[in-house]
Amino acid sequence: MSQITTHILDTTLGRPAAGVTIVLHDWAHDAGWREIARGLTDADGRLTDLLLPEERLAHGAYQLRFFTQQYFEQLHTTGFYPFVDICFVITDESHYHVPLLLNPFGYSTYRGS
């Protein structure tokens, strides 16, 4: 399992959001956000196998970008947010689980376990 995992729950439909592209970026002070990994949520809406460049990520700022427009288009639904960016800071070597609760006109997130 990756040091960073996530899952998406579609709160309108009451089910996991499968097939969502997610990109992980790190913050490079001289160049801004830099893509370091990407993946696709599975049938359970989870992404547990990000292929990261190192076994443990350096302390610092990271961003998960969820490509939600593609997901809503597959459902023939118009969403308000074409993507959702969640920025967070890694401060130690523990596991970071960053869930997304999603509907066409809103979202929320939290640090999970």
N, C-alpha and C positions, 0 to 999 in steps of 0.2 A: 504494500500500500504506500502511496505517495505521502510526503509530509503535508501536502495540501490536498484536501478532498472537498467535494461539494455535492449537493443534490438540489433538484428543483422540484417543487410541488406546485402544480397548477391549482390554485385555490378556487377558481371558478368551476372547474370540472371535478375537483376532488380526487385528482390522480397525479402520478408523477409525469413530468414533462420529458419525454424521450426524444432523442435525436437533436438536442440543442448543442451547437458548437460553443465551446468555451475556450478562451485564450488567456493564458497567464502571462503577465508582464512584470518585470522588475523595474525599479526606478534607477536609471543611470543619470547621475547629477549633470553630467556634461551633455547628455543626448535625450533626456526625457524618458518616456516609457519605451521599453524594449521587450519584444516578444521572446519568451524563453520556453514555452510549452503550449500545446493545444490538445484538445480532445473533444469527444462527443458523449453526451449523456446516454446511458444504456436504457433498457426497457423500464428499469426502476427509477429513472431520472437521476441516476448517480454517475459521478465521474470520480473514480478511485485510483486510476492508473495514469496520472499525468507523468509523462516521461520528462523528468527534470534533468538539467545538465549536471547536477551534483546530487549526491545522496542527501545531503543536508544543505538547505538554503542559508545564505548569509543573512544576518540580521538586517532589517531595512524595510522599505515600503514596497508593496506588491499590489497588483490589480488583477482581478478576475473580470473579464468582459464576457457577458452572456449575450449571444446573438438571438434576441427574442423575436425580432421581426420575422425571421425565417420560420421559427416555431409557429407563430400565429398565422402566417400565410399558409402553412400546411393544414391548419385547422379551418381555413377560409374565414378567419376572424381578423378584424382590424385592431391592432394594438397601438397604444399611444407612444410607447418607448421602443425605438428600433433596436436598441441594445441597452443593457444595464451594466454599469461599471461599479464594482465594489472594491474599494481601496482599503487596505489594512496593513498593519505593521507586524513583522515577525521579530520577536524579542528574545526568543530562546529556541531550543531544539525540539520542542514538543510538536505534537500533531495539531494541525490547524484545519478545522472543518468549518466551511463557510456556506451555509444553506441559503437558498433563495426561495421565498414564497411569492408566487407570481400570479397576476391576473392581467387582463388587457389594459387596465387603467391604473395599476398600482403594483407595488412590490414592497417587501420588507426582507430584512436579513438579520442575522445574529451570529455570534460565534458559537458553534455547536460543539459536540463532543464526539 
